Amino acid sequence: MAGQPLSCRASPGGYGYGGDLGGLREREFPRLRGITYLDHAGATLFPDSLLKAFTEDLRNNVYGNPHSQNISSKLTYDTIEHVRYRILQHFGTTSEDYTVIFTSGCTAALKLVAEAFPWMPEGSKQPSSRFCYLTDSHTSVVGMRGITASMNVLSVPVKPKELLSEKNWLPAEEQNCTTPHLFSYPAQSNFSGTKYPLSWIQDIKSGKLCPIKMPGKWFVLLDAASYVSCSPLDLGVHQADFIPISFYKIFGFPTGLGALLVNNRIAPLLRKTYFGGGTAAAYLAGADFYFPKKSMAERFEDGTVSFLDIIALKHGFDVLEKLTGGMEKIKQHTFALAHYTYNVLSTLKYANGAPVVRIYSDTDFSNPDVQGPIINFNVLDENGEVIGFSQVEKMASLHNIHVRTGCFCNTGACQMHLGISDEDIQRNLQAGHVCGDDIDIIDGRPTGSVRISFGYMSSFEDAQTFLKFIVATRFSNSDTEIPFQSSVTKLTTEPVPDDGTYFKNADKLSPRTHISDRELGNNSSVTVKTVGWQPAESESESIRATISETAVPTCRGDGNPITVTNIFLYPIKSCSAFEVTEWPVGNQGLLYDRNWMVVNQNGVCLTQKQEPRLCLVNPSIDLKQKIMVIQAEGMDTISVSLEENTGKEAVICESKVCSHRVKTYDCGEKTAGWFSMFLGRPCRLIRQCPDKKNSMQHKNTKGPTCATSISLSLVNEAQYLLINVASILQLKEHISARLEEPLEMEELIRRFRANIVISAPESFEEEEWAEISIGALRFQVVGPCSRCQIICIDQQSGERNKEVLQSLSAARGRKTLRTCCSKLKD
């Protein structure tokens, strides 16, 4: 199938609900227009009619605290009890067999089981209890062992193949032991979608199947969070003792609400130490006396439950049944999509016959009873090498395809499928990789994978869009790798104060950064100087001769000169560049570089990823007037003072920039109105506070200097970004063939949003540098910059063109995330 277009044949069997799925999506999910959402295993999406019914309910009824006795409170209590009944009905059982205990989610339900289970600790007269769990389990299940360890109970991990291949009978005399043991396993793996046999429940409880050879009575915890999102679960047939669930996995709303379904046969054995509001029938404040309520649910639901969210569940069940006809139809629909996608994906080959993806699965996707609507894979290059999941995710984002990457809070399954040893996990941690980051390749081996998952509103078009994305990004005429960008940091200069005194004593402060050392002499002030870059070959020698000593990497042995051609700063994060020929340096990099940022009404930072039009906002700094001037086409010019607003009138808030928390203050209603009008959405301009700097620990520094904590402005990774003209020229040659209209050199340089542009003789030689000297200053190369999809945005028009990153991917193969920029610190 190499390079061949996918055929748009008829939709797969079992697909749809016998009606107009397109119409359903248009009515219920209009926000999905132009979006291919494939992370339903992470969180499915709520339909518009659910919110409408719920809000109508809230507008028409008064719901009080269910612990009171007034009319509104009684209404709340009765509605909650009805929802409990509805939940049990959904799972094919009744209150005679099960109790519904509301929790904040599946994780809280698991923690409750670990705390309340009647464990028999080591050292007691009877044989001690064991907590066994399948290694293909969510982190929240494995984390239960922390509680059992504190109770002196041993935990034993069990690999799936061990339980699938052996059925161990215990001798008759040992089966009389009553020591309670707990075995936990997922009904469906959240990693691969494998459905483990529900028959294990009865086999283990009866003693027919034993996780380990241990005398005692086995109880079963069935982690159903992933399974019940798209499959029916009949507890009348498969009577597990504990079933934790999260409702947003089923309905998309509400979040932060789950439940623990407890088999009433074990309920009397559960133990509880803490008691909260609503759980006590009677207690004494001055003496150690407490008597719990009789109801199992009331005994374990500490405090007031999230009653409005619980009421929303009623509408969730109603709407889901109305839209789909029930869980069995959802199961068939989602599996049909997964089956089709798996079949096409598994047959994609390069011209040399090598597979395009490596799928991690225990099934052949032929039976919905053993496989859920989850496909886990890694993309490969023509040589069979894994392309990092972070690169794939960034490419998917350009196509508005939402996927999940990493290990999905299931390290056991990740290790099993990717062949990662325990030692590898520990070495990766030492190398700086932690769960949830974007370090996807270490020593040539993947640290995680890509997961797509379908939900009840997923369509055949979603599957087609995803498959076409894989084909479009993997089949190319270019196999050449092109390296990417690094970053720089100043090591030896003293910082310029950010308190405004610089403007009063400019001639006394030293040093300021200097690109050229021609003016040093006895002058302690150092400024960044640059000459304009001219691509003409005839002029290159004169430029180099003029500033031949301005930029020298310490690792370089030859005498070929390197020149600085441009200096850019970006006063407002993600807005247009401000080009200068000389500029002072503060303790966080170029003075005023990324000191401001635009946030939405919730205080979340906006970048060009969400708002490409930010690049059309042109900020400039006037050092003499001490103002930042902000301009945009069709808008009046406004200005913001450079002086710090530290008075009582400043509204101080905390914001996050790429997971780093920073303290900021609001720049006022005038600027908020200006940005809101220009972007067409509520937003505000905020500035980083001078007394709370964003410090970041760099562990991957190349040079001899140890990792240090450096002060950052509102940047993502480093104080400076450096880019080499020669590297960009080589990149331009590679991507021009794929673009309908070749990019101009200046435009391509601006897309990488570097602070310092240099012209070195060799392309990509900057990737090997450890330090670089510019005049009297030394900059340490922190490492390559992770390139995001902003390079796909034309910085002059705000238009997005995904071909740029796709071309970059095709040119560089596995190294796409290392762009033409380098991170520096001083």
C-alpha positions in Angstrom: 0.0 0.0 0.0 3.0 2.3 -0.1 2.0 5.7 -1.1 -1.4 4.6 -2.3 -4.5 6.6 -1.3 -7.0 5.0 1.0 -10.2 3.9 -0.7 -13.4 5.4 0.8 -15.4 2.1 0.8 -18.5 1.4 2.7 -18.4 1.8 6.5 -17.5 -1.3 8.5 -20.1 -3.7 9.7 -21.8 -3.0 13.1 -21.1 0.7 12.5 -23.7 3.4 13.3 -26.9 3.0 15.2 -29.2 2.3 12.3 -29.6 6.0 11.8 -27.9 9.2 10.8 -24.7 9.4 12.7 -23.6 12.5 10.8 -26.8 14.2 11.9 -26.3 13.1 15.5 -22.8 14.6 15.5 -24.0 17.8 13.9 -26.8 18.2 16.5 -24.9 17.0 19.6 -21.3 17.7 18.9 -21.0 20.7 16.7 -17.7 21.6 18.5 -16.1 18.6 16.7 -16.3 20.3 13.3 -12.8 20.1 11.8 -11.5 18.0 14.8 -10.7 14.3 14.9 -11.0 13.3 18.5 -9.4 9.9 19.2 -8.8 9.9 23.0 -12.0 8.5 24.2 -10.2 6.1 26.5 -8.8 9.2 28.2 -12.2 11.1 28.4 -15.2 10.8 26.1 -17.2 13.8 25.0 -20.6 14.9 26.4 -23.5 15.7 24.0 -25.1 19.1 24.0 -28.5 17.6 24.9 -27.0 16.2 28.2 -26.0 19.7 29.3 -29.3 21.2 28.1 -31.4 18.6 30.1 -29.2 19.0 33.2 -29.3 22.8 33.2 -33.0 22.8 32.6 -33.3 20.5 35.6 -31.3 22.9 37.8 -33.3 25.9 36.6 -36.6 24.2 37.4 -35.8 22.6 40.8 -34.3 23.7 44.1 -31.8 21.1 45.3 -30.6 21.5 48.9 -28.0 19.6 51.0 -29.2 16.0 51.2 -28.2 15.9 54.9 -31.0 18.3 55.8 -34.7 17.5 56.2 -36.4 20.4 54.4 -38.3 20.0 51.2 -35.5 20.9 48.8 -33.1 18.6 50.7 -35.6 15.7 50.6 -35.8 16.2 46.8 -32.1 15.9 46.6 -31.9 12.8 48.7 -34.7 11.0 46.8 -33.1 12.0 43.4 -29.7 10.6 44.6 -31.3 7.3 45.6 -33.0 7.1 42.2 -29.6 7.6 40.5 -28.2 4.8 42.6 -31.0 2.6 41.4 -30.3 3.7 37.8 -26.6 2.8 38.1 -27.4 -0.7 39.4 -29.9 -1.2 36.6 -27.4 -0.1 34.1 -25.0 -2.9 35.3 -27.7 -5.6 35.5 -28.1 -5.8 39.2 -30.1 -4.5 42.2 -29.6 -3.1 45.7 -30.1 -6.6 47.1 -26.7 -7.6 45.7 -24.8 -4.3 45.4 -24.3 -1.0 47.1 -23.3 2.2 45.2 -20.8 4.3 47.1 -20.1 7.7 45.4 -16.5 8.8 45.2 -14.5 11.5 43.5 -13.5 9.0 40.8 -12.1 5.5 40.1 -8.9 6.3 41.9 -10.6 7.3 45.1 -12.7 4.2 44.9 -9.6 2.0 44.7 -8.0 3.9 47.6 -11.2 3.2 49.7 -10.9 -0.5 49.0 -7.3 -0.6 50.0 -8.1 1.2 53.3 -11.2 -0.8 54.2 -10.4 -4.3 53.1 -10.1 -6.7 56.1 -6.4 -7.5 55.6 -4.7 -10.0 57.8 -1.2 -8.6 58.5 2.1 -10.5 58.6 2.9 -11.9 62.1 -0.6 -12.7 63.1 -1.7 -16.2 64.2 -3.5 -16.9 60.9 -1.9 -17.0 57.5 -1.4 -13.4 56.3 -3.3 -11.7 53.4 -2.0 -11.0 50.0 -2.8 -8.3 47.6 -2.3 -9.5 44.0 -2.7 -7.4 40.9 -2.3 -7.9 37.2 0.8 -6.1 35.9 -1.4 -4.7 33.1 -3.1 -2.4 35.5 -3.5 1.3 35.9 -1.2 3.2 38.2 -4.0 3.7 40.7 -4.4 0.0 41.1 -0.7 -0.6 41.6 -0.6 2.3 44.0 -2.8 0.4 46.4 0.3 -1.5 47.5 1.5 1.6 49.3 -1.5 1.3 51.7 -1.2 -2.5 52.0 2.5 -2.2 52.8 1.7 0.2 55.7 -0.6 -2.5 57.0 2.2 -5.1 56.8 0.5 -6.9 53.9 2.6 -8.3 51.0 1.7 -7.3 47.4 2.3 -9.7 44.5 2.3 -8.7 40.9 1.0 -11.3 38.5 1.7 -11.2 34.7 -1.2 -11.9 32.4 0.5 -14.9 30.7 0.9 -16.5 34.1 -2.8 -16.4 34.8 -3.8 -17.2 31.3 -1.6 -20.3 31.1 -2.2 -21.9 34.5 -5.2 -23.0 36.5 -4.0 -24.1 40.0 -6.3 -26.1 42.3 -5.6 -25.8 46.0 -5.7 -29.0 48.1 -9.1 -29.5 49.8 -7.8 -29.1 53.3 -6.2 -25.7 52.5 -9.5 -24.3 51.1 -10.9 -24.2 54.6 -8.7 -21.3 55.5 -10.6 -18.0 55.7 -7.7 -15.5 55.4 -9.0 -12.8 53.0 -6.9 -12.1 49.9 -7.6 -9.6 47.1 -6.9 -9.9 43.4 -7.4 -6.9 41.1 -7.4 -7.0 37.4 -8.8 -4.7 34.6 -11.8 -5.8 32.6 -10.1 -4.0 29.7 -6.5 -2.8 29.5 -6.4 0.9 29.1 -3.1 0.4 27.3 -4.0 -2.0 24.5 -7.8 -2.5 24.8 -7.3 -6.2 25.6 -10.4 -7.5 27.4 -9.5 -10.0 30.1 -11.9 -12.9 30.8 -14.8 -11.9 33.1 -15.0 -15.6 33.9 -11.9 -15.1 36.0 -14.1 -13.6 38.7 -16.0 -16.7 39.5 -13.0 -19.0 38.9 -10.9 -17.1 41.4 -13.7 -16.7 44.0 -14.4 -20.4 43.8 -10.8 -21.4 44.1 -10.7 -22.9 40.6 -8.1 -20.3 39.5 -5.5 -18.9 41.9 -3.3 -15.9 41.2 -0.8 -17.4 43.6 -0.8 -20.6 45.7 -1.9 -19.3 49.0 -4.5 -20.7 51.4 -7.4 -18.5 52.1 -10.5 -16.9 50.6 -10.1 -14.8 47.4 -12.0 -11.7 46.7 -12.0 -9.9 43.3 -11.7 -6.2 42.4 -12.6 -5.7 38.8 -11.2 -2.4 37.5 -14.0 -1.5 35.1 -13.2 2.1 34.3 -12.0 1.5 30.8 -14.3 -1.4 30.0 -17.7 0.2 30.8 -17.0 3.3 28.6 -18.0 1.3 25.5 -19.1 -2.2 26.7 -22.0 -3.6 28.8 -21.2 -5.1 32.1 -23.7 -7.5 33.7 -23.0 -7.9 37.4 -25.9 -10.3 37.7 -23.6 -12.8 35.9 -20.1 -11.6 36.7 -20.4 -10.9 40.4 -17.1 -9.2 41.3 -16.7 -8.0 44.9 -15.6 -4.5 44.1 -16.1 -2.5 40.9 -14.6 1.0 40.7 -15.8 3.3 37.8 -15.5 6.9 36.7 -18.6 8.4 35.0 -16.9 10.8 32.7 -15.5 7.8 30.9 -19.1 6.9 30.0 -20.8 10.2 29.6 -18.1 12.9 29.3 -19.8 14.8 32.0 -19.6 15.3 35.0 -16.0 14.9 35.7 -14.7 14.4 39.2 -17.4 11.8 40.1 -17.0 8.1 40.4 -18.4 5.2 42.3 -17.4 2.0 44.0 -19.9 -0.8 43.6 -19.6 -3.2 46.5 -21.0 -6.7 46.7 -23.2 -6.8 49.8 -21.8 -10.1 50.8 -18.4 -8.5 51.7 -19.8 -5.2 52.9 -20.1 -6.3 56.6 -16.4 -7.2 56.6 -15.1 -3.8 55.5 -13.4 -1.6 58.1 -13.3 2.1 58.4 -11.4 4.3 60.8 -12.2 7.9 59.8 -15.7 9.2 60.0 -16.9 12.4 58.3 -20.1 14.4 58.2 -23.2 12.3 57.4 -21.7 9.0 58.3 -22.4 8.8 62.0 -25.6 7.6 63.6 -24.2 9.0 66.9 -20.8 10.1 68.3 -19.4 11.9 71.3 -17.0 14.9 70.8 -15.6 14.5 74.4 -15.2 10.8 74.5 -14.2 7.9 72.1 -17.6 6.9 71.1 -18.9 6.6 67.5 -21.7 4.5 66.0 -21.9 4.4 62.2 -25.1 4.7 60.1 -26.6 1.4 59.0 -26.6 2.2 55.3 -23.4 1.0 53.7 -23.4 3.9 51.3 -23.9 6.6 54.0 -21.2 5.0 56.2 -18.5 5.3 53.5 -19.6 8.6 51.9 -17.7 11.1 54.1 -19.2 14.6 53.9 -21.7 15.9 51.5 -21.6 14.1 48.2 -21.4 16.0 44.9 -25.1 16.0 44.7 -25.6 18.2 41.6 -23.1 16.1 39.7 -24.9 12.9 40.8 -28.2 14.4 39.5 -26.4 15.0 36.1 -25.9 11.2 35.9 -29.6 10.7 35.5 -29.6 12.8 32.3 -26.4 11.0 31.2 -28.2 7.6 31.2 -31.3 9.0 29.5 -29.4 10.8 26.7 -27.0 7.9 26.1 -29.9 5.4 25.7 -31.8 7.8 23.4 -28.8 8.5 21.1 -27.4 5.0 20.8 -29.9 2.4 22.0 -27.6 1.1 24.7 -24.1 -0.2 25.5 -24.3 -3.3 23.3 -24.8 -1.1 20.3 -22.0 1.2 21.4 -19.8 -1.9 21.8 -20.5 -3.0 18.2 -20.1 0.5 16.8 -16.8 1.3 18.4 -15.3 -2.1 17.7 -16.3 -1.9 14.1 -14.2 1.3 13.8 -11.3 -0.2 15.7 -11.4 -3.4 13.6 -11.4 -1.4 10.3 -8.6 0.9 11.4 -6.5 -2.0 12.7 -6.8 -3.9 9.5 -5.8 -0.9 7.3 -3.0 0.2 9.7 -1.5 -3.2 10.0 -1.2 -3.6 6.2 0.6 -0.2 5.5 4.1 -0.9 4.1 6.9 1.1 2.8 8.3 0.5 -0.7 10.9 -1.8 0.8 8.2 -3.9 2.5 8.9 -2.6 6.0 5.8 -1.9 8.1 4.8 1.7 8.8 3.6 1.0 12.4 4.2 -1.5 15.1 0.9 -2.4 16.9 1.0 -3.5 20.5 -1.9 -5.9 20.9 -2.7 -9.3 22.3 -5.5 -9.9 19.8 -6.2 -9.7 16.1 -9.2 -7.4 16.5 -11.6 -10.1 15.3 -13.9 -10.3 18.4 -15.4 -7.5 20.4 -15.6 -9.8 23.4 -11.8 -9.9 23.7 -10.8 -6.5 22.2 -12.0 -3.0 23.0 -11.9 0.1 20.7 -8.2 1.0 21.5 -5.3 0.7 19.2 -1.8 1.2 20.6 1.2 1.6 18.3 4.4 3.3 17.4 5.2 4.7 14.0 8.4 3.3 12.3 10.6 4.7 9.6 11.7 2.7 6.5 14.6 1.1 8.5 12.2 -0.1 11.3 13.4 2.5 13.8 10.7 4.0 16.0 9.7 7.6 15.4 9.2 9.2 18.8 5.6 9.5 20.1 6.0 13.2 20.8 6.9 13.9 17.2 3.8 11.9 16.1 1.6 13.8 18.5 2.8 17.2 17.3 2.2 16.1 13.7 -1.3 14.9 14.5 -2.1 18.2 16.2 -1.3 20.0 13.0 -4.1 17.9 11.4 -6.4 18.6 14.3 -6.2 15.0 15.3 -6.2 14.4 19.1 -4.4 11.3 20.3 -2.8 10.2 23.5 0.9 9.4 24.0 3.2 8.1 26.6 2.6 5.0 28.8 -1.0 5.9 29.7 -0.5 5.4 33.5 0.1 1.7 32.8 3.8 1.1 33.2 3.4 -2.7 33.4 1.7 -3.0 30.0 4.2 -0.5 28.6 7.1 -2.6 29.8 5.5 -5.8 28.5 4.7 -4.6 25.0 7.8 -2.3 24.4 10.3 -4.6 26.1 11.4 -2.1 28.7 13.1 -3.7 31.6 13.0 -2.6 35.2 16.6 -1.4 34.8 15.6 0.6 31.8 12.9 2.4 33.7 15.4 3.4 36.4 18.0 4.4 33.8 15.5 6.5 32.0 14.6 8.3 35.2 18.3 9.1 35.8 18.4 10.4 32.2 15.6 12.9 33.1 12.6 11.0 31.8 9.5 11.0 34.0 5.9 9.9 33.3 4.0 12.4 31.2 7.0 14.3 29.6 7.9 14.3 25.9 11.2 12.5 26.1 10.2 9.7 23.7 13.5 8.1 22.7 16.4 7.2 24.9 19.4 5.4 23.5 17.5 4.7 20.4 14.6 3.0 22.2 11.1 4.3 22.7 9.9 5.2 26.2 6.2 5.0 25.3 3.8 4.8 22.4 0.8 6.4 20.6 -2.8 5.4 21.5 -6.0 6.1 19.6 -9.4 5.1 21.0 -13.0 5.4 19.7 -16.1 6.6 21.4 -19.8 6.2 20.8 -19.9 9.3 18.6 -16.8 8.5 16.6 -17.3 8.2 12.9 -15.9 6.3 9.9 -14.6 9.7 8.7 -12.6 9.9 11.9 -10.9 6.6 11.1 -10.3 7.7 7.5 -8.8 11.1 8.6 -6.4 9.3 10.9 -5.3 6.8 8.3 -4.8 9.4 5.7 -2.7 11.4 8.2 -0.4 8.4 8.6 -0.1 7.9 4.9 0.4 11.6 4.2 3.2 12.0 6.8 5.0 8.7 6.2 5.2 8.4 2.4 7.7 10.9 1.0 10.3 11.2 -1.7 12.8 12.5 0.8 14.8 10.3 3.1 17.4 12.8 4.2 17.7 13.7 7.9 18.2 17.3 8.8 19.1 18.2 12.3 17.4 21.0 14.4 17.9 23.9 16.8 19.7 24.4 20.1 19.5 27.0 23.0 22.0 29.4 24.6 22.6 30.9 28.0 24.9 33.6 29.3 27.4 32.4 32.0 29.6 35.3 33.1 27.7 38.6 33.0 26.1 40.4 35.9 22.3 40.9 35.5 20.7 44.2 34.7 18.3 45.1 37.5 14.6 44.9 36.7 13.6 47.6 39.1 13.9 50.5 36.7 17.3 51.8 38.0 18.9 50.8 34.8 17.3 53.8 33.1 18.6 56.2 35.7 22.2 54.9 35.7 22.6 53.5 32.3 26.2 54.7 32.0 27.2 53.1 35.3 25.7 49.6 35.1 27.8 46.9 33.7 27.9 44.7 31.9 25.3 44.6 29.2 25.6 42.0 26.5 27.9 42.7 23.6 27.9 40.9 20.3 31.0 42.8 19.1 34.1 43.5 21.2 35.3 46.3 19.1 34.1 49.0 21.5 35.1 47.3 24.7 38.4 49.1 25.5 38.0 50.6 29.0 34.2 50.7 28.7 32.6 48.3 31.2 29.2 48.5 29.4 28.6 45.7 27.0 25.9 45.9 24.3 24.6 43.4 21.8 25.4 44.6 18.4 24.7 43.0 15.0 24.9 43.6 11.3 22.0 42.9 8.9 22.1 39.5 7.3 22.7 39.6 3.5 22.4 36.3 1.7 24.4 37.4 -1.3 27.6 35.4 -1.5 29.6 38.4 -2.6 29.0 40.2 0.7 29.5 37.3 3.1 33.3 37.8 3.4 33.1 41.4 4.3 30.5 40.7 6.9 32.7 38.0 8.4 35.7 40.2 8.4 33.9 43.0 10.2 32.8 40.9 13.2 35.0 37.8 12.8 35.6 37.6 16.5 32.1 38.0 17.7 30.9 34.4 18.1 33.3 31.6 18.8 32.3 28.2 20.1 34.8 26.8 22.6 34.8 23.4 21.0 35.7 24.6 17.6 39.2 24.0 16.3 39.3 25.7 13.0 39.6 29.4 12.4 36.6 30.0 10.2 34.7 33.0 11.5 31.1 33.0 12.8 29.0 36.2 12.7 25.9 37.3 14.5 23.4 38.6 11.9 20.2 39.3 13.7 18.9 39.9 17.3 15.2 39.5 18.1 13.3 39.8 21.2 9.6 38.9 21.8 8.3 41.2 24.5 4.9 39.5 24.5 5.0 35.7 24.5 3.8 34.3 21.1 3.4 37.8 19.6 5.6 39.3 16.8 9.3 39.7 17.0 11.0 43.1 17.7 14.3 43.3 15.8 17.1 45.4 17.3 20.7 46.1 16.4 21.8 46.4 20.1 20.1 45.6 23.3 20.7 45.3 27.1 20.6 42.0 28.8 18.9 41.3 32.1 19.2 38.3 34.5 16.7 36.3 32.4 18.1 37.0 29.0 17.5 39.9 26.6 15.8 42.7 28.7 12.0 42.5 28.4 12.1 39.4 26.3 8.9 37.5 26.9 8.0 39.5 30.0 4.3 39.6 29.1 1.8 37.1 27.9 -1.8 36.9 26.9 -4.2 34.7 28.9 -7.8 33.6 28.4 -10.6 34.3 30.8 -9.5 31.4 33.0 -5.9 32.7 33.3 -4.5 30.1 30.9 -1.7 31.2 28.6 -2.6 31.7 24.9 0.0 30.9 22.3 -0.1 30.8 18.5 -1.0 27.1 18.8 -4.5 28.2 19.9 -4.5 31.8 18.5 -2.3 32.1 15.3 -3.4 35.8 15.0 -1.1 36.6 18.0 1.8 36.8 15.5 0.0 39.9 14.0 0.4 41.8 17.3 3.5 43.9 17.0 5.1 45.0 20.3 8.1 47.3 20.4 10.1 48.6 23.3 11.0 52.3 23.7 13.7 52.4 26.3 13.9 56.3 26.3 10.1 56.7 27.0 10.0 53.6 29.1 7.0 52.1 27.3 6.1 49.1 25.3 4.1 50.1 22.2 1.6 47.6 20.9 0.3 47.8 17.3 -1.9 45.7 15.0 -3.6 46.3 11.7 -7.0 47.9 12.1 -6.4 48.7 15.8 -5.5 51.9 17.6 -2.0 51.9 19.0 -1.7 51.4 22.8 1.2 51.5 25.2 2.1 49.8 28.4 4.6 51.2 30.9 7.9 49.4 31.4 8.0 50.3 35.1 7.0 47.5 37.4 3.6 47.8 38.9 4.2 46.7 42.4 1.6 48.9 44.2 -1.5 47.8 46.0 -3.6 48.4 42.9 -1.8 45.5 41.0 -3.8 42.3 40.7 -1.4 39.5 41.5 -2.1 36.0 40.2 -0.3 32.8 39.5 0.0 31.4 36.0 1.7 28.4 34.4 4.0 28.4 31.4 4.9 25.0 30.1 4.3 23.4 33.6 6.4 26.1 35.3 4.5 28.3 37.8 5.1 32.0 37.7 3.7 35.0 39.6 2.2 37.7 37.4 0.2 40.9 37.6 -2.6 42.1 35.3 -1.9 45.0 33.0 -5.4 46.6 33.3 -8.7 46.8 31.5 -7.6 49.0 28.6 -5.1 46.4 27.3 -7.5 43.6 28.1 -10.1 45.3 26.0 -7.6 45.8 23.2 -6.6 42.2 23.0 -10.1 40.9 23.4 -11.3 43.0 20.5 -8.4 42.0 18.3 -8.6 38.3 19.0 -12.4 38.2 19.2 -12.4 36.4 22.6 -12.1 37.4 26.3 -8.5 37.7 27.2 -6.0 39.8 29.2 -2.4 40.9 29.2 -0.3 40.0 32.2 3.3 40.6 33.2 5.7 38.5 35.2 6.3 39.9 38.7 9.8 41.0 39.4 10.0 39.3 42.8 9.0 35.8 41.5 11.3 34.5 38.8 10.7 31.3 37.0 13.7 29.1 37.9 14.3 25.9 36.0 16.7 23.1 36.6 18.6 21.9 33.5 19.9 18.4 33.7 20.9 17.9 30.1 23.5 20.7 29.8 26.2 19.7 27.3 29.2 21.6 28.7 31.5 21.0 31.7 29.4 23.2 33.9 27.1 21.3 36.3 23.4 21.6 36.1 22.3 24.8 37.7 19.0 26.6 38.4 18.6 29.6 36.0 16.2 32.4 36.1 13.7 32.4 33.2 11.1 34.9 31.9 7.9 33.5 30.3 9.9 31.4 27.9 9.3 27.7 27.5 12.8 26.2 27.9 15.8 28.6 28.0 16.9 32.2 28.2 17.9 32.4 24.6 17.3 30.6 21.4 20.0 30.5 18.7 19.7 29.7 15.0 22.2 29.2 12.3 21.6 30.6 8.8 23.5 27.8 7.2 21.2 25.2 8.9 18.1 27.1 7.7 19.5 27.2 4.2 19.9 23.5 4.1 16.5 23.0 5.6 15.0 25.3 3.0 16.4 23.2 0.2 14.8 20.1 1.6 11.4 21.5 2.2 11.0 23.6 -0.9 10.4 20.6 -3.0 7.3 19.7 -1.0 5.8 23.2 -0.9 3.7 24.7 -3.6 5.3 28.1 -2.9 8.8 28.0 -1.6 9.4 30.0 1.6 11.6 33.1 1.6 14.7 32.8 3.8 13.7 35.7 6.0 10.2 34.2 6.6 11.6 30.8 7.5 14.0 32.3 10.0 11.2 34.2 11.7 9.2 31.1 12.0 11.8 29.6 14.4 11.5 32.7 16.7 15.1 32.7 17.7 16.8 35.5 19.8 20.2 35.2 18.2 20.8 34.5 14.5 24.3 33.5 13.5 26.0 32.7 10.2 28.4 29.8 10.7 30.3 28.1 7.8 28.8 24.6 8.4 25.2 23.8 8.7 24.2 22.2 12.0 27.6 22.5 13.5 26.0 24.4 16.4 24.5 21.1 17.6 28.0 20.0 18.7 28.9 23.1 20.6 29.1 23.1 24.4 29.8 26.9 24.8 29.9 29.9 22.6 31.6 33.3 23.3 30.1 36.5 21.9 32.5 39.3 22.6 33.4 39.2 26.3 30.4 36.9 27.1 30.2 33.2 27.3 27.0 31.3 26.6 26.4 27.7 27.6 24.5 25.5 25.1 21.8 23.8 27.1 20.7 21.5 24.2 18.4 21.2 21.2 15.1 23.0 21.3 11.9 21.0 21.0 10.1 22.4 18.0 6.4 22.7 18.2 3.9 23.4 15.4 4.3 27.2 15.6 6.9 26.9 12.8 3.9 26.1 10.6 2.4 29.5 11.1 3.3 32.3 8.7 4.5 35.1 11.1 3.4 37.8 8.6 -0.1 36.5 7.9 -1.0 34.2 10.8 -2.0 31.5 8.3 -1.2 27.9 9.2 0.5 25.5 6.8 1.1 22.0 8.2 3.3 21.1 5.2 6.3 22.9 6.9 6.4 20.5 9.9 5.5 17.6 7.7 8.4 18.4 5.4 10.7 18.8 8.4 9.6 15.4 9.6 10.2 13.8 6.2 13.6 15.5 6.0 14.8 14.7 9.5 13.0 11.4 10.2 13.2 10.5 13.9 14.9 13.8 14.8 12.0 16.1 13.9 11.7 17.4 17.4 15.3 18.7 17.4 14.8 21.8 15.2 17.3 24.2 13.8 17.4 26.2 17.1 19.7 25.7 20.1 18.9 26.6 23.7 21.4 28.9 25.4 21.9 30.2 28.9 24.2 32.8 30.2 
